[in-house]
Amino acid sequence: FPVESELREDLAYQLAAEGKAAEADRAWEQASRLAPFNGVYLWRRAQIAATRADWGAAEAFMARALELEPGFLDGRVLHAEALHRLGRTAEARAELAAVERAARETVRPASSDYDERLVSFDAGEFARTAALIGRARKP
């Protein structure tokens, strides 16, 4: 089944668990090519870019992921951090404010693993990012 993105996804998770970030990123890239409308694959690539402090790549991956899945709250949190690290703090604050509103107001049912990832909300990661951005000087 060479055209199934899920096999590349499984490989990417395995490589990441082994600490092979570059190889995992290539597997996520392959998975993304096979499933171009999967925002989670782009988010995973953004996470890897963020660990390398490649904030431009992280922001670009997240911008595309959020075009596909605008309600992806954890993705929006990473996008906010990338925006902040790129010096776009006002945009980052606006992104976090939107996440905060949506997290309070939205009922988020999930029916698949993909949906579960999209509807989850990591309050700890939100708090870490909000603290990081809150300490920044206003542009």
Helices and strands as residue ranges (DSSP letters): H 5-17, H 21-34, H 39-51, H 55-68, H 73-85, H 89-105, H 113-119, H 123-134
